[in-house]
Amino acid sequence: MTALLHDWRRGDRAALDQLVPIADRAHFFAIAGRTMRQILVDHARRRGRDKRGSGDRPVTLDEDVIASCES
């Protein structure tokens, strides 16, 4: 599916037809809406992960106590 999206982005009309063999306008909007929701949920999850310190090394209580005693 990802390869088809890349092909469509490069202008391959056949890739779009394979991705979305839609029968009517309502079906198109249903697929477009679902895709947009997925994009927004992924974005929100990424923001939440970054907000919570994604990639930061957790500090244990012992390390906090040692650091405060040394200073």
Buried (B, 14 or more C-beta within 10 A) or exposed (E): EEEBEEBBEEEEEEBBEEBBEBEEEEEEEEEEEEEEEEEEEEEEEEEEEEEEEEEEEEEEEEEEEEEEEEE
